[in-house]
């Protein structure tokens, strides 16, 4: 299996569209999930955003700096497109989260609902940084790149967001067995 860098080089130097198709296939699920969050769970808007992200990625591939992960670069494109279209995420309970709740115990569903409500009380910057860190697995440096924020600001948003979540979710600790 070719690495991202190898595929990108094939696209740039050999105009190999099949190589870009492989990149799209590799990242379409994660980009679409991120787009759905940015579009407040609107599947149609998320599909449009994801498609536009990959189109922009293809047309601007020469500007990709290999010092970051390709997925970080795609997330940044999607974020910029969403912001320019005014699709900022305010509510984090997506269709995926609702679908995932099916078949779980009432305690698990309650915990997820409470976490969703607690997340909604954080600032948008705290929500975005925490989601990118904990759910998507990006490093603080990558999050700074995706969101176009200084590294220290990203760390502050994550730390303050976690502290606020701990306070909001403290009753769960008190009722846990």
GIGI-V164363 format. One record per residue. N is the residue number from 1. PHI is phi in radians with two decimals (none if undefined). OMEGA is omega in radians with two decimals (* if undefined). NEAR is the number of other C-alpha atoms within 8 Angstrom. Layout:
# GIGI-V164363
n=N phi=PHI omega=OMEGA near=NEAR
n=N phi=PHI omega=OMEGA near=NEAR
This chain:
# GIGI-V164363
n=1 phi=none omega=-3.10 near=2
n=2 phi=-1.31 omega=3.08 near=5
n=3 phi=-1.34 omega=3.08 near=6
n=4 phi=-1.01 omega=-3.11 near=8
n=5 phi=-1.05 omega=3.12 near=7
n=6 phi=-1.10 omega=3.13 near=8
n=7 phi=-1.13 omega=3.13 near=13
n=8 phi=-1.09 omega=3.11 near=11
n=9 phi=-1.09 omega=3.10 near=9
n=10 phi=-1.12 omega=3.11 near=11
n=11 phi=-1.18 omega=-3.05 near=12
n=12 phi=-1.24 omega=-3.01 near=10
n=13 phi=-1.69 omega=-3.12 near=7
n=14 phi=-2.01 omega=-3.07 near=7
n=15 phi=0.89 omega=-3.10 near=7
n=16 phi=-1.48 omega=-3.13 near=10
n=17 phi=-1.17 omega=3.11 near=7
n=18 phi=-1.09 omega=3.11 near=6
n=19 phi=-1.13 omega=3.11 near=11
n=20 phi=-1.21 omega=3.07 near=12
n=21 phi=-1.03 omega=3.10 near=8
n=22 phi=-1.13 omega=3.08 near=9
n=23 phi=-1.13 omega=3.11 near=10
n=24 phi=-1.07 omega=3.13 near=9
n=25 phi=-1.06 omega=-3.11 near=8
n=26 phi=-1.16 omega=-3.00 near=7
n=27 phi=-2.01 omega=-3.05 near=9
n=28 phi=-1.08 omega=-3.12 near=9
n=29 phi=-1.17 omega=-3.10 near=8
n=30 phi=-1.23 omega=3.11 near=7
n=31 phi=-1.17 omega=3.13 near=12
n=32 phi=-1.15 omega=3.11 near=12
n=33 phi=-1.07 omega=3.11 near=9
n=34 phi=-1.10 omega=3.12 near=10
n=35 phi=-1.10 omega=3.13 near=14
n=36 phi=-1.10 omega=3.10 near=15
n=37 phi=-1.15 omega=3.14 near=12
n=38 phi=-1.14 omega=-3.12 near=13
n=39 phi=-1.76 omega=3.07 near=14
n=40 phi=1.01 omega=3.07 near=14
n=41 phi=1.48 omega=3.14 near=12
n=42 phi=-1.31 omega=-3.05 near=8
n=43 phi=-1.06 omega=-3.10 near=8
n=44 phi=-1.16 omega=3.10 near=6
n=45 phi=-1.12 omega=3.13 near=9
n=46 phi=-1.14 omega=3.09 near=16
n=47 phi=-1.06 omega=3.12 near=11
n=48 phi=-1.10 omega=-3.14 near=8
n=49 phi=-1.13 omega=3.13 near=13
n=50 phi=-1.10 omega=3.13 near=13
n=51 phi=-1.09 omega=3.13 near=8
n=52 phi=-1.12 omega=3.10 near=9
n=53 phi=-1.06 omega=-3.13 near=12
n=54 phi=-1.22 omega=3.07 near=10
n=55 phi=-1.14 omega=3.11 near=8
n=56 phi=-1.10 omega=3.11 near=9
n=57 phi=-1.04 omega=-3.14 near=10
n=58 phi=-1.16 omega=-3.08 near=8
n=59 phi=-1.25 omega=-3.13 near=7
n=60 phi=-2.00 omega=-3.07 near=8
n=61 phi=-1.03 omega=-3.14 near=9
n=62 phi=-1.11 omega=3.14 near=6
n=63 phi=-1.53 omega=3.11 near=5
n=64 phi=-1.18 omega=3.08 near=8
n=65 phi=-1.72 omega=-3.04 near=5
n=66 phi=-1.21 omega=3.11 near=7
n=67 phi=-1.31 omega=3.07 near=4
n=68 phi=-1.89 omega=3.05 near=8
n=69 phi=-1.23 omega=3.11 near=8
n=70 phi=-1.07 omega=3.13 near=9
n=71 phi=-1.10 omega=3.09 near=7
n=72 phi=-1.08 omega=-3.14 near=13
n=73 phi=-1.12 omega=3.11 near=12
n=74 phi=-1.13 omega=3.11 near=12
n=75 phi=-1.06 omega=3.13 near=11
n=76 phi=-1.12 omega=3.10 near=11
n=77 phi=-1.04 omega=-3.14 near=12
n=78 phi=-1.06 omega=3.14 near=15
n=79 phi=-1.07 omega=3.13 near=12
n=80 phi=-1.07 omega=3.11 near=8
n=81 phi=-1.10 omega=-3.14 near=10
n=82 phi=-1.11 omega=3.13 near=13
n=83 phi=-1.12 omega=-3.12 near=9
n=84 phi=-1.16 omega=3.10 near=7
n=85 phi=-1.65 omega=3.13 near=6
n=86 phi=1.28 omega=-3.11 near=6
n=87 phi=-1.75 omega=-3.09 near=10
n=88 phi=-1.10 omega=-3.13 near=9
n=89 phi=-1.33 omega=3.07 near=10
n=90 phi=-2.15 omega=-3.06 near=7
n=91 phi=-2.22 omega=-2.95 near=7
n=92 phi=-1.72 omega=3.13 near=11
n=93 phi=-1.49 omega=-3.08 near=9
n=94 phi=-1.60 omega=3.07 near=11
n=95 phi=-1.04 omega=3.11 near=7
n=96 phi=-1.03 omega=-3.12 near=6
n=97 phi=-1.13 omega=3.12 near=8
n=98 phi=-1.15 omega=3.14 near=9
n=99 phi=-1.11 omega=-3.13 near=7
n=100 phi=-1.17 omega=-3.10 near=8
n=101 phi=-1.25 omega=-3.13 near=9
n=102 phi=-1.08 omega=3.09 near=6
n=103 phi=1.50 omega=3.11 near=5
n=104 phi=-1.76 omega=3.14 near=8
n=105 phi=-1.16 omega=-3.13 near=6
n=106 phi=-1.10 omega=3.09 near=6
n=107 phi=-1.14 omega=3.12 near=6
n=108 phi=-1.14 omega=3.13 near=9
n=109 phi=-1.13 omega=3.10 near=10
n=110 phi=-1.06 omega=-3.14 near=8
n=111 phi=-1.09 omega=3.13 near=8
n=112 phi=-1.13 omega=3.11 near=8
n=113 phi=-1.11 omega=3.13 near=8
n=114 phi=-1.13 omega=3.09 near=9
n=115 phi=-1.11 omega=3.10 near=9
n=116 phi=-1.06 omega=3.10 near=10
n=117 phi=-1.15 omega=3.11 near=8
n=118 phi=-1.15 omega=3.11 near=11
n=119 phi=-1.05 omega=-3.12 near=10
n=120 phi=-1.12 omega=3.13 near=11
n=121 phi=-1.49 omega=3.10 near=6
n=122 phi=-1.40 omega=3.04 near=11
n=123 phi=-1.16 omega=-3.14 near=8
n=124 phi=-1.06 omega=3.13 near=8
n=125 phi=-1.09 omega=3.11 near=7
n=126 phi=-1.16 omega=3.11 near=12
n=127 phi=-1.05 omega=-3.09 near=12
n=128 phi=-1.07 omega=-3.09 near=8
n=129 phi=-1.18 omega=3.12 near=12
n=130 phi=-1.16 omega=3.13 near=13
n=131 phi=-1.08 omega=-3.13 near=9
n=132 phi=-1.10 omega=-3.13 near=11
n=133 phi=-1.31 omega=-2.99 near=12
n=134 phi=-1.44 omega=-3.08 near=8
n=135 phi=-1.59 omega=-3.08 near=7
n=136 phi=-1.67 omega=3.06 near=7
n=137 phi=1.35 omega=3.11 near=7
n=138 phi=-1.39 omega=3.06 near=11
n=139 phi=-1.32 omega=3.10 near=7
n=140 phi=-1.04 omega=3.14 near=10
n=141 phi=-1.12 omega=3.13 near=8
n=142 phi=-1.17 omega=3.10 near=11
n=143 phi=-1.12 omega=3.09 near=15
n=144 phi=-1.02 omega=3.11 near=12
n=145 phi=-1.15 omega=-3.12 near=11
n=146 phi=-1.07 omega=-3.05 near=13
n=147 phi=-1.58 omega=3.14 near=8
n=148 phi=1.17 omega=-3.13 near=6
n=149 phi=-2.02 omega=3.02 near=10
n=150 phi=-1.12 omega=-3.12 near=7
n=151 phi=-0.98 omega=-3.14 near=9
n=152 phi=-1.06 omega=3.12 near=6
n=153 phi=-1.16 omega=3.10 near=8
n=154 phi=-1.07 omega=3.14 near=13
n=155 phi=-1.05 omega=3.12 near=9
n=156 phi=-1.12 omega=3.13 near=8
n=157 phi=-1.05 omega=-3.13 near=12
n=158 phi=-1.15 omega=-3.11 near=11
n=159 phi=-1.11 omega=3.14 near=8
n=160 phi=-1.17 omega=3.10 near=9
n=161 phi=-1.10 omega=3.11 near=13
n=162 phi=-1.11 omega=3.12 near=9
n=163 phi=-1.08 omega=3.14 near=8
n=164 phi=-1.15 omega=3.10 near=9
n=165 phi=-1.09 omega=3.12 near=11
n=166 phi=-1.05 omega=3.12 near=8
n=167 phi=-1.18 omega=-3.10 near=7
n=168 phi=-1.17 omega=-3.08 near=8
n=169 phi=-1.75 omega=3.13 near=11
n=170 phi=-0.96 omega=3.13 near=8
n=171 phi=-1.04 omega=3.10 near=7
n=172 phi=-1.14 omega=3.12 near=7
n=173 phi=-1.14 omega=-3.11 near=7
n=174 phi=-1.22 omega=-3.11 near=6
n=175 phi=-1.70 omega=-3.13 near=6
n=176 phi=-1.22 omega=-3.13 near=5
n=177 phi=-1.17 omega=* near=2
